[in-house]
Amino acid sequence: KDKLLYALMLTYKCQEVEKELKLTEVMALLTGLPGLAKEEKPAGSGWLTMVSWHRVNVLMTMGDVFDGFVGEFTANLAGWQAVFDSDDPVEAEWPNNFKLKCSPVQQALLLFALRP
């Protein structure tokens, strides 16, 4: 029953040794992106829950690929809705090829934010 947790811990340790791990991203993933939105939910985003909107805003505070993400997200709501509605969002095409810019942990954070 603990194999998944062990595998996750081992993976994080390997990434830490290789200097590929950003502790803020791991902590955000483990704690569930706590925080509140600084901006109002955009018009035409009825598919997006308030919890998801708060999490998308919190992602922007993490910097790196998420710098200015709220603006990019708001500018392409239809594309992100397609990811949200997808049966397999990991394999879906993300707007502006955003998936290619992200590390696996960043991809997990974004999917966690979109699909709680």
C-alpha positions, 0 to 999 in steps of 0.5 A: 500500500505504500509503494506509490508513496515510496516511489514518489519520495524516491523520484523527488530525492533523485531529482533533488540530487540532480538539482532538477527539483524546485522545493516550492513546486513540490510543496505546492503540489503536496499542500494543494496550492493554498491561497486566494485569487488576486483578480476577478474570474474572467467572463465566459469562464463558467466552466471554471470553479472558484477553487480552480481560479484561485489555484490558477492565480496562485500558480502565477506567484510561483514564477518561472513558466507561470510568470504572467500565466493569468493573463495568458490563461484568460486570453485563451479560455477556450483552449484551456476549457478544451484541456479541462473537458478532455478525457485525457488532459495530459495527452490533450494539446495545451494552448500555446504549447504550454505543456512543452514549457513545463516540467512534469511537476509543473504540468501536475500543478497546472492539471491539479489547478484546473481539475480539482 
